[in-house]
């Protein structure tokens, strides 16, 4: 199988389960942002992470792949595919709670930085928020399950506490925002 097919040379791409759309279609933007998030999670996993972060990040990568497949499948185009559900949202919430229990409460905003692992996780969080916005835009014109938006919202929160945990585990303070006086 060749990696290039030339079928996208005119600016169209195929959807999982059939059909073709423009490469700037809202659906492509949504699952493209999820794909970018998955790639950034891989960058995070290649950083010098605390051990407690690797398994949750690996799970998130698999979940992002499933989410991308769902978003690339309009309607019933690909029945039987793996879907994220309320259990995945609950798992993200449990992970958030676990990491937060190891952190000092926040009293101000946190800027990305500290360790390279924390900074990479903050980039992943920002990409996740863009994916969430892109999925919300898609939901205005196409059917998107509410659980998908809820899940991405929780993952953004999870990545934030993971970034803080990466600094904490390394003994590096968070970079706190200083209000201009």
Buried (B, 14 or more C-beta within 10 A) or exposed (E): EEEEEEEEEEEBBEBBBEBEBEEEBBBBBBBBBBBBBBBBBBEBBEBEBBEBBEEBBEBBBEBBBBBBBBBBBBEEEBEEEEBBEEEBBEBBEEBBEBBBEEEEEEEEEBEBBBBBBBBBBBBBBBBBBBBBBBBBBBBEEBEBBEBBBBBBBBBBBBBBBBBBBBBBBBEBEBBEEEEEE
